[in-house]
Structure formats: structure tokens, C-alpha cells
């Protein structure tokens, strides 16, 4: 029997996606999700935007 996430797993493999994981306590996680909801966004978008902006900023400051 296929997992209900089978299609997503296969898509992620084709796109060569990997997970970035970090530990957080429940209170922090809940506050973060509440803040995202208040700002009409979601945790995934906020974190992806942060990572991409962080990379861009560090590439600017990278010595040649």
C-alpha cells in the first residue's frame, strides 16, 4: 500500500529537495505559527524566504 504522501515524496525526489530541520520547544513553535498566521503567511514561506535572503546577503559579502 502506498503512503498517502507518495506523490509528494516522488516529487521531492525529482526536484532533489531535502529537509532542513532544527529543534525548537513547543512554546516557540506555537508562537512562530501564530505570528505567521497574524501576518497571513505560513512557516514554510517565512523560513524559505529567510534562507534565500541569507544566502544572497552572504554572496554579496563574499570575498572574490
N, C-alpha and C positions, 0 to 999 in steps of 0.2 A: 504494500500500500504506500502510495506517495504521500509525502508530507504536504500539509496544506500550504507550506511555504516553498514548495518545489520550484514553481515558476520563478519566484524571486531569487532563489538560490542559483538557479541556472543563469538568470540574467546577470547576477553579480559576478559569477564566474567568467562569463563572456566579456564583461566590462573590466575585469581584473580588479574588482572592488575588494578592499579589506576593511576590517573594523578597526577603529581607534578607540580604545577602551581606557577608562580611568576609574578609580574608586572614589566614591562620594558617600557621605552619610545621607540618610533618608530626609532629614530636615533640609539640607542644602538642595537635594534633588527636587523636593517639592516646591521650595521657594523659587528655584530656577524655572520650573514648569509653570508656576503661577505667573512669574514675570513675563514669560513668553506669551502666555495666554492674554495677559493685560495689554501686551504690545502687538496683539494679532499676528503672532508668528508661532514657530514651533522650535523645539530644542535642536532638531537636526539642522534646520536652516541657520540658526544662530551660530552653531558650532562650525558648520561648513564655511560660513562667511568669515568667522574669526580665523580659521586655519588658512584660508586663501589670502586674506589680508595680511596675516602674519608672514606668510611666505613672500608676498610682494614687497613688504617693507624690508625684510631681510635681504632680498635680492638687490634692492636699491643701495643698501649699505655694505654690500659685499665688495671687498677689495678686488680689483682686476688683476 
